Amino acid sequence: MSTTYTIGQRVRTAIDLAPGWEGAWGAPAGTLGTVTGLPVGQGCGYGVVLDGDPDRLPVALDPHEFTGA
């Protein structure tokens, strides 16, 4: 079954997210966030701003990498 998320929806990560570069912020599975962008094409993820991320930039997550909160 496919799940669709909407902008502003609260979600929870289902996987650990390693920092993307040295000095970047990482997040453990279970981190809450807010959907800020929808997929724009095949293979594109949702934009999600994670709670606690100091730069407040969205990460791209596939639907299997998070769930509704």
C-alpha positions in Angstrom: 0.0 0.0 0.0 1.3 3.4 -0.9 1.1 6.3 1.6 0.9 9.9 0.5 2.0 12.7 2.8 1.0 16.4 2.7 3.0 19.6 3.4 2.8 20.5 7.1 2.2 16.9 8.1 4.2 15.7 11.2 6.3 12.6 10.6 8.8 10.3 12.4 12.0 8.9 10.8 12.1 5.1 10.6 15.9 5.0 10.0 19.0 6.6 11.4 20.2 9.5 9.3 24.0 9.9 9.3 25.5 13.4 8.8 25.8 14.2 5.1 29.3 15.7 5.7 31.8 16.3 8.5 30.4 18.6 11.0 26.8 18.1 9.8 23.9 17.1 12.1 22.7 13.4 12.2 19.4 12.1 13.5 18.5 8.8 15.1 15.5 6.8 14.0 12.4 8.1 15.7 13.3 11.8 15.1 10.2 14.0 14.5 9.9 16.4 11.6 7.6 18.2 9.3 7.0 17.6 5.6 8.0 20.8 3.7 8.2 19.5 0.1 6.5 16.9 -2.1 8.3 14.6 -4.5 8.6 16.3 -7.9 9.2 13.2 -10.0 9.9 9.4 -10.1 12.6 8.6 -7.5 12.4 11.9 -5.7 11.8 12.1 -2.0 9.8 14.2 0.3 11.5 17.3 1.9 11.4 16.9 5.6 12.7 19.4 8.2 13.7 17.5 11.3 13.2 18.8 14.8 16.5 19.8 16.4 18.4 20.3 13.1 20.2 23.6 13.7 20.3 24.5 10.0 16.6 23.8 9.4 17.3 22.6 5.9 15.0 19.8 4.6 16.4 16.3 4.0 15.0 14.2 1.2 13.3 11.1 2.5 11.6 8.2 0.6 8.2 7.1 2.0 9.7 3.9 3.5 12.2 6.0 5.5 9.5 7.7 7.7 6.0 7.3 9.0 3.2 9.6 10.1 3.6 10.9 13.7 
